[in-house]
Amino acid sequence: MTTGYFATCARGLEPVLARELTGLGAADVGPGRGGVTFRGDPALLYRANLWVRTAVRILRPVIEADVRSPDELYDAVRTVDWAAFLTPAHTLAVDCNVRDSAITHSQYAARRVKDAICDQFRERTGSRPSVDPERPMVGLNLHVHRDHATLSLDSSWDSLHKRGYRPIQTRAPLNEALATGLLLRSGWDPATPLVDPLCGSGTFAIEGAWIALNRPPGLTRKWFGFQGWPEFDRELWNAIRDDARRGVRKELPATIRGSDVRRDAVEFARTNARTAGVGHLIEFDRLDVTDARPPTGPAGTLICNPPYGERIGDEKDLVGLYRTLGKAFGTYWAGWRVLVFTGNDWLARQIGLPVKTSLPFFNGKIPCRLWEFDTGR
Ligand SMILES: C[S@@+](CC[C@H](N)C(=O)[O-])C[C@H]1O[C@@H](n2cnc3c(N)ncnc32)[C@H](O)[C@@H]1O
């Protein structure tokens, strides 16, 4: 039997996530705004949580309703027979996000959902589930947009983009799911070299290594929301994870390299790569971008995310860097695919090389583009 799901992602990544899900065997895959709907059996749900690189969480919608107040929300939640999803012996938690709605207080809305479920159990059985906000056995996600509420079981619980290898934050690190989504969208062939000469905390290089090794992003994660569900099939899950573990390559098929002008960034990148289990496979160096050179051998892909500033006046400081990038790419990286992710179109054009494509994405709330430049042959 298949169930309907909604995998959430950053806007702009929907087509990439849809392709990932289709590749895993999901049915009725439908990219929407900020996520992708699909259908699948429990094995597919487990595989999706383990394998998808670009999703934030995978939700199983239980009820949708138009509600204008927390009390209407309470009444709507009471219409569901919750015995189908948990028992009083289960712990629960409700995570809530509210946008442009008459219901303004998200924590109060979450509490009304929890009350509705607990009251139903108390009236029917005399006992009720208790709350565990950290690691509930059944985690719920309430999304309210305008007056439309969707309440779902959260099969992931902690965001899937939190891979666990990046405890240390450098300045402006890229979200892991976005970095990997850009790599997947860029058309980079994992059998060819990958270089990020402004690598910061090393996200492109580390995510690229996991792709090239066929290593699922959730391989060492300790907990997925579905593991607390009453119907959780531990044997099936262990088989899926063991199978994935056996399929991880030991060596990269081609060089992956990162460099950055800041010494602390390079140290962070090395530490993160070690935590991600790929420290021995990626080369990280402290270099100004003008001193970075392609590895010997066949051409590959250069991808980077230079600073783009958010305040007025930042542009002036950064224009020199973007012009330098253009000169360095045109001089030393001819024949390579060169991709630059930035939130400033004007700065991107200062690179001065012919533009092949520019694809729109969001970095949080900031509209950004992935630019591909022609470096000549
Ligand atoms: C927005 S951050 C990159 C973040 C990175 N993608 C990550 O996930 O952590 C930009 C990086 O460019 C580096 N950078 C700035 N100017 C540079 C230069 N001239 N040569 C090399 N790196 C430079 C900065 O030190 C910074 O780490």
The ligand as an SDF file (V2000), in Angstrom:
LIG
                    3D

 27 29  0  0  0  0  0  0  0  0999 V2000
   30.3660   33.0290    1.2810 C   0  0  0  0  0  0  0  0  0  0  0  0
   31.8520   32.3160    1.7950 S   0  0  0  0  0  0  0  0  0  0  0  0
   31.8170   30.7060    1.1030 C   0  0  0  0  0  0  0  0  0  0  0  0
   31.0350   29.7810    1.9560 C   0  0  0  0  0  0  0  0  0  0  0  0
   31.1850   28.3450    1.5770 C   0  0  0  0  0  0  0  0  0  0  0  0
   30.4990   28.0240    0.3320 N   0  0  0  0  0  0  0  0  0  0  0  0
   30.6960   27.4600    2.7090 C   0  0  0  0  0  0  0  0  0  0  0  0
   29.7890   26.6750    2.4880 O   0  0  0  0  0  0  0  0  0  0  0  0
   31.1770   27.5930    3.8300 O   0  0  0  0  0  0  0  0  0  0  0  0
   33.0600   33.0990    0.7670 C   0  0  0  0  0  0  0  0  0  0  0  0
   34.4770   32.6520    1.0200 C   0  0  0  0  0  0  0  0  0  0  0  0
   35.3130   33.2950    0.0400 O   0  0  0  0  0  0  0  0  0  0  0  0
   36.5780   33.4610    0.6530 C   0  0  0  0  0  0  0  0  0  0  0  0
   37.3560   34.4450   -0.1090 N   0  0  0  0  0  0  0  0  0  0  0  0
   37.1320   35.7820   -0.2300 C   0  0  0  0  0  0  0  0  0  0  0  0
   38.0680   36.3420   -1.0270 N   0  0  0  0  0  0  0  0  0  0  0  0
   38.8960   35.3510   -1.4250 C   0  0  0  0  0  0  0  0  0  0  0  0
   40.0580   35.2910   -2.2570 C   0  0  0  0  0  0  0  0  0  0  0  0
   40.5460   36.3780   -2.8160 N   0  0  0  0  0  0  0  0  0  0  0  0
   40.6450   34.0890   -2.4730 N   0  0  0  0  0  0  0  0  0  0  0  0
   40.1500   32.9760   -1.8900 C   0  0  0  0  0  0  0  0  0  0  0  0
   39.0620   32.9590   -1.0670 N   0  0  0  0  0  0  0  0  0  0  0  0
   38.4510   34.1390   -0.8470 C   0  0  0  0  0  0  0  0  0  0  0  0
   36.2290   33.9040    2.0580 C   0  0  0  0  0  0  0  0  0  0  0  0
   37.3090   33.7040    2.9480 O   0  0  0  0  0  0  0  0  0  0  0  0
   35.0140   33.0340    2.3810 C   0  0  0  0  0  0  0  0  0  0  0  0
   35.3880   31.8730    3.0780 O   0  0  0  0  0  0  0  0  0  0  0  0
  1  2  1  0
  2  3  1  0
  2 10  1  0
  3  4  1  0
  4  5  1  0
  5  6  1  0
  5  7  1  0
  7  8  2  0
  7  9  1  0
 10 11  1  0
 11 12  1  0
 11 26  1  0
 12 13  1  0
 13 14  1  0
 13 24  1  0
 14 15  1  0
 14 23  1  0
 15 16  2  0
 16 17  1  0
 17 18  1  0
 17 23  2  0
 18 19  1  0
 18 20  2  0
 20 21  1  0
 21 22  2  0
 22 23  1  0
 24 25  1  0
 24 26  1  0
 26 27  1  0
M  CHG  2   2   1   9  -1
M  END
$$$$
